[in-house]
Amino acid sequence: MNDMQIARHAYAPLIQRLSQMPVVVVTGARQTGKTTLARMVDSGERRFHSLDDLDTLGLAERDPQALVGGAQPVTLDEVQREPGLLSAIKRVVDRERRSGQFLLTGSANLLLMRKVSESLAGRASYLTLWPMTRREQRGRARCGLWEELLAADEGSWTRILAAQDPEPEDWQKRVRIGGFPVPAVHMDRPEDRAVWFEGYVQTYLERDLRELSSVASLPDFRRLVRAASLRLGGLANQTELGRDVGLSQPTVHRYLNLLETSYLLVRVPPYAVNRTKRLVKSPKLYWGDVGLALHLAGDPEPTGAHLENLVLQDLLVWRDARAGRAEILFWRTSSGQEVDLVIELGGALLPLEIKASSRAGVRDTQGLRAFRAEYPDKARAGLLLYTGDEVEWLTHDVLAVPWWAVC
């Protein structure tokens, strides 16, 4: 299977947004397939320019109008390499607004980059391309069944799941290969994937990072990266992280922001009724690609936190491609009750517990049921995703489901 044959969940939303907005920006980590996706929508009518080409980059710096002018729609790849292009694009759009005028891709979150002063507010739609889901890797252009389950009443969940024809899957194998197209689809040997992941890290440290910000010490940064990967699924306590690697809290804060800007790190905020409380409570740390997280940590075997990250990856693909905004959160009380992930959509809450166990029992439902008791007017029935094979109601309000039947 070559890259052009890999169907992506984001393809249909991208086509829709190009028909509505003058600018669509596809962002995401390097090597998630943004360039391939951009070329898939090109029917030969668009001019394509990549700023990875040094001649094109030089032209963008000297004469941006040469790249963005004219009546022909334009695709600009890796646009974060010359943020000044965005001002030129704004002028063109304001002068002659047409849907689908510009398709931009970038390996950094342009809205978070300090060098970018132009957000294209009101002119652009932003779409994030995350690493591939399990179903995308199997040739289906979709993520999990989140939309179907959220749209249905709980009594229909077992019917929806039974109507699928999923194949049981080894979650540890899925964690090891991750979701980047090259190692996930094109590489069979673990040693080949290890070489690819190490090359990816080196490219990020030696090139991409320097475009985003100056880092005084790459060894310090790399130690922080490994420490963050070892805290997968844990709270992002910046003071403790700094103590572990010998860095100040402000430095840790800046480095984590750089990782997040690059779509490598994902911080999941806590759920609270008062939304402002999410800003003062510690988020949980995950990675945009679980295979990369495993490589960075040097862990020989995946853990339950890696399975959580695998499910989160699928949820991120679903969340960021849909038209209406959804939130992915977690819930934890000072007394130790917790729910791994919570989907907030339209005022309703769907709590998820994820267990790297082939058996699920009533005692595994405690966190889900405590959450439902805390928010009885908002919380849906809970989903317990585990590594077994059966779909069954463990209690009247918690359904146990194999992780691969949903993701």
C-alpha positions in Angstrom: 0.0 0.0 0.0 1.6 3.3 -1.0 0.8 6.7 0.6 -1.6 7.7 -2.1 -3.8 4.7 -1.4 -4.1 5.3 2.3 -7.6 6.7 2.9 -7.7 9.3 5.7 -10.6 10.3 7.9 -9.7 14.0 7.4 -10.1 13.9 3.6 -13.9 14.5 3.5 -13.8 17.3 6.1 -10.9 18.9 4.1 -13.0 18.9 0.9 -15.9 20.3 2.7 -13.9 23.2 4.2 -12.3 24.0 0.9 -15.7 24.5 -0.5 -16.6 26.9 2.2 -13.5 29.0 3.2 -10.9 30.9 1.2 -8.1 29.4 3.3 -7.8 25.9 4.9 -4.8 25.2 7.0 -3.8 21.5 7.6 -1.4 21.3 10.6 0.1 18.4 12.4 3.4 16.7 13.3 5.9 16.1 10.6 5.4 12.8 8.7 1.7 12.4 9.5 0.8 12.6 5.8 -0.1 16.3 5.3 1.6 16.6 2.0 0.1 13.4 0.7 -3.4 14.6 1.8 -2.9 18.0 0.2 -1.9 16.3 -3.1 -5.0 14.0 -2.9 -7.3 17.0 -3.2 -5.4 18.4 -6.2 -7.2 17.7 -9.5 -4.5 19.4 -11.5 -6.0 22.9 -11.0 -3.9 23.9 -8.1 -0.3 25.3 -8.1 1.8 23.3 -5.5 4.8 24.9 -3.8 6.8 23.3 -0.9 8.8 25.6 1.3 11.0 22.6 2.0 12.5 23.5 -1.3 15.2 26.1 -0.7 14.6 28.0 -3.9 10.9 28.2 -3.1 11.7 29.3 0.4 14.0 32.0 -0.9 11.3 33.3 -3.2 8.8 33.3 -0.4 11.1 35.6 1.6 11.9 37.9 -1.3 8.7 38.1 -3.2 5.7 36.3 -1.6 3.3 37.8 -4.1 5.0 35.6 -6.8 3.7 32.5 -4.9 0.3 33.7 -3.7 -0.8 35.9 -6.6 -2.9 34.9 -9.6 -6.3 33.4 -10.2 -5.2 29.7 -9.8 -5.8 28.1 -6.4 -2.5 27.5 -4.5 -1.2 24.8 -2.1 1.7 25.9 0.1 3.4 23.0 1.9 5.3 23.6 5.2 4.2 27.2 5.4 5.5 27.7 8.9 9.0 28.0 7.4 8.1 31.5 6.2 5.3 33.0 8.4 5.4 36.2 6.5 3.5 34.5 3.7 0.4 34.7 5.8 0.2 38.4 5.6 0.5 38.2 1.8 -2.3 35.6 1.7 -4.5 37.9 3.9 -4.1 40.7 1.4 -5.1 38.5 -1.5 -8.1 37.0 0.3 -9.3 40.5 1.4 -9.1 41.7 -2.2 -10.7 38.7 -4.0 -12.4 36.3 -1.6 -13.0 32.9 -3.2 -13.5 29.5 -1.6 -10.6 27.1 -1.8 -8.1 29.8 -2.8 -5.4 28.6 -0.5 -4.6 25.2 1.1 -1.7 25.5 3.6 0.1 22.8 5.5 2.4 23.2 8.4 4.3 21.0 10.9 3.6 23.4 13.8 0.6 25.0 15.3 0.6 28.4 13.6 -1.7 29.8 16.2 0.9 29.1 18.9 4.0 30.2 17.1 5.5 33.4 18.4 6.8 34.3 14.9 3.3 34.3 13.4 1.5 37.6 13.9 -1.2 36.9 11.4 -3.9 34.3 12.4 -6.1 34.8 9.2 -9.1 35.1 11.6 -12.4 34.9 9.8 -10.6 33.8 6.6 -9.2 30.3 7.5 -10.4 27.0 8.8 -7.9 24.9 10.7 -7.7 21.1 10.4 -5.3 18.9 12.4 -4.0 15.8 10.8 -3.0 13.3 13.6 -1.1 10.0 13.1 -3.2 7.3 11.5 -5.9 5.5 13.3 -6.1 1.7 13.5 -9.0 1.7 10.9 -7.1 4.0 8.6 -4.2 1.6 8.7 -6.6 -1.1 7.6 -7.7 0.9 4.6 -10.8 2.5 6.0 -11.0 6.3 5.9 -12.4 6.7 9.4 -11.7 6.7 13.1 -13.7 4.8 15.8 -17.4 4.7 16.5 -17.5 7.8 18.7 -20.0 9.7 16.6 -22.3 6.8 16.3 -22.3 6.0 20.0 -22.7 9.6 21.1 -25.6 10.1 18.7 -27.5 7.0 19.9 -29.2 6.2 23.1 -27.5 3.7 25.4 -30.0 1.0 24.6 -28.8 1.0 21.0 -25.1 0.7 21.8 -24.9 -3.1 21.6 -26.7 -3.1 18.3 -24.4 -0.5 16.8 -21.4 -2.6 18.0 -22.8 -5.8 16.7 -23.4 -4.3 13.3 -19.7 -3.8 12.9 -17.3 -6.5 11.7 -14.1 -5.6 13.6 -11.2 -7.9 13.8 -9.6 -8.5 17.3 -6.3 -6.9 17.5 -3.2 -7.1 19.8 -3.1 -3.7 21.4 0.6 -4.1 22.3 1.5 -4.6 18.6 -0.6 -1.6 17.7 1.2 0.5 20.3 4.7 -0.5 19.0 4.0 0.5 15.4 2.3 3.8 16.2 0.4 5.8 13.7 3.0 7.5 11.5 2.4 6.1 7.9 5.9 5.0 7.3 6.6 2.8 10.3 2.9 1.8 10.7 2.2 0.8 7.2 5.5 0.3 5.4 7.7 -1.4 8.0 7.4 -4.9 9.3 10.6 -5.3 11.4 10.9 -3.7 14.9 14.5 -2.8 14.2 13.5 -0.8 11.1 10.9 1.1 13.1 13.4 1.8 15.8 15.8 3.4 13.2 13.0 5.4 11.8 11.8 6.8 15.1 15.4 7.7 16.1 15.8 9.5 12.8 12.5 11.3 13.4 13.7 12.5 16.8 17.0 13.7 15.3 15.3 15.6 12.5 13.1 17.3 15.1 15.9 18.3 17.4 18.3 19.4 14.6 16.0 21.2 12.3 12.3 21.7 13.3 13.0 22.8 16.9 15.5 25.5 15.8 12.8 26.9 13.5 10.4 27.2 16.3 12.6 28.5 19.1 16.2 28.7 20.4 17.1 25.9 22.8 20.2 26.5 24.8 21.0 22.8 25.3 19.7 20.0 23.2 20.9 17.3 25.7 18.7 19.1 28.4 15.8 19.2 26.0 16.2 15.5 25.1 16.3 14.5 28.8 13.0 16.5 29.3 11.5 14.7 26.3 12.4 11.3 27.8 11.1 12.2 31.3 7.8 13.3 29.7 7.5 10.1 27.8 8.1 8.1 31.1 5.2 10.1 32.7 2.8 9.0 30.0 -0.8 9.3 31.4 0.4 11.0 34.5 -0.1 14.6 35.7 2.0 17.3 34.2 3.7 18.6 37.3 6.3 20.9 35.9 8.2 21.4 39.2 8.6 17.6 39.6 9.6 17.2 35.9 12.2 19.9 36.4 13.6 18.3 39.5 13.9 15.0 37.7 16.0 16.5 34.8 17.7 19.4 36.6 15.9 22.2 34.8 14.0 25.2 36.2 10.2 25.2 36.1 10.1 28.1 33.5 12.4 26.1 31.2 10.3 23.0 31.6 7.2 25.1 30.8 8.8 26.5 27.6 10.0 23.0 26.5 6.6 21.4 27.0 5.0 24.3 25.0 7.5 23.6 22.1 6.5 20.0 22.1 2.8 20.8 22.1 3.3 23.4 19.3 4.9 20.6 17.3 1.9 18.3 17.9 4.3 15.8 19.6 2.9 16.3 23.1 -0.8 16.3 24.1 -2.0 17.8 27.3 -5.4 16.6 28.4 -7.1 19.0 30.8 -9.3 17.9 33.8 -13.0 18.2 33.7 -14.7 20.6 36.1 -18.2 22.2 36.1 -16.5 25.6 36.3 -14.6 25.7 33.0 -12.0 28.2 34.4 -10.9 25.5 36.9 -9.4 23.5 34.0 -6.8 26.2 33.6 -5.4 25.9 37.1 -5.5 22.1 37.6 -2.7 20.0 36.2 -3.4 18.3 32.8 -2.3 14.8 32.0 0.5 14.1 29.6 0.2 12.0 26.5 1.9 11.9 23.1 0.5 12.6 19.6 1.9 9.2 18.5 2.1 6.3 21.0 4.8 4.4 19.0 7.1 7.5 19.3 6.3 7.7 23.1 7.3 4.1 23.6 10.5 4.6 21.6 11.4 7.8 23.6 10.9 6.1 26.9 12.9 3.1 26.0 10.2 0.8 27.5 10.5 -2.8 26.4 6.8 -3.5 26.8 3.7 -1.2 26.5 1.8 -0.5 29.7 -1.8 0.4 30.4 -0.9 4.1 29.9 0.1 3.3 26.3 -3.3 1.8 25.7 -4.9 5.0 27.0 -2.8 6.9 24.6 -3.8 4.7 21.7 -7.5 5.4 22.5 -6.8 9.1 22.8 -5.1 9.2 19.4 -8.3 7.9 17.8 -10.4 10.4 19.8 -8.2 13.3 18.6 -8.7 12.3 15.0 -12.4 12.2 15.6 -12.5 15.5 17.6 -10.5 17.6 15.2 -12.2 16.5 12.0 -15.8 17.1 13.0 -17.6 20.4 12.3 -18.8 21.0 15.9 -16.2 21.2 18.7 -15.9 18.4 21.2 -13.7 18.3 24.3 -11.5 15.4 25.5 -10.8 15.6 29.2 -10.2 13.5 32.3 -11.7 13.4 35.8 -9.9 13.0 39.1 -10.9 13.9 42.6 -8.7 14.6 45.6 -9.9 11.4 47.2 -8.5 9.3 44.3 -11.6 8.6 42.2 -10.9 9.0 38.5 -12.0 8.4 35.0 -9.3 8.0 32.3 -11.0 10.1 29.6 -14.3 12.1 29.3 -15.8 13.3 26.0 -17.8 16.5 26.4 -20.2 17.2 23.5 -23.3 19.3 23.4 -23.6 19.5 27.2 -23.5 15.7 27.6 -20.5 13.8 29.1 -19.4 10.3 28.0 -16.9 8.8 30.5 -14.4 6.2 29.4 -12.3 3.9 31.5 -9.5 2.0 29.7 -8.0 -1.3 31.1 -5.1 -3.3 29.7 -6.8 -6.4 30.9 -8.6 -9.2 29.1 -11.2 -9.4 31.9 -13.6 -6.8 33.2 -15.6 -6.9 36.4 -17.9 -4.8 38.4 -15.1 -3.5 40.6 -13.6 -1.9 37.5 -16.7 0.3 37.2 -16.2 2.3 40.4 -14.7 5.4 38.8 -17.3 5.5 36.0 -20.2 5.1 38.5 -18.7 7.8 40.8 -18.5 10.2 37.9 -22.1 9.5 36.9 -23.2 10.0 40.5 -21.4 13.4 40.6 -22.9 14.6 37.3 -26.3 12.7 37.0 -27.9 15.3 34.7 -25.0 15.3 32.2 -23.3 11.9 32.3 -24.1 9.2 29.8 -23.6 5.5 30.6 -19.9 4.7 31.0 -17.8 2.7 28.5 -15.1 0.4 29.9 -12.7 -0.4 27.1 -10.6 -3.5 27.7 -8.6 -6.1 25.8 -11.0 -9.0 26.1 -13.6 -10.1 23.5 -17.1 -9.7 25.0 -19.5 -6.8 24.9 -21.5 -6.9 28.1 -23.3 -4.6 30.6 -21.3 -5.0 33.8 -23.9 -2.8 35.6 -27.0 -1.1 34.4 -24.9 2.0 33.5 -21.5 0.6 32.4 -20.9 -1.3 29.2 -17.7 -3.3 28.8 -16.4 -3.3 25.2 -13.2 -4.6 23.5 -11.1 -1.5 22.7 -10.8 -2.7 19.0 -14.6 -2.8 18.7 -14.8 1.0 19.2 -11.4 2.3 18.0 
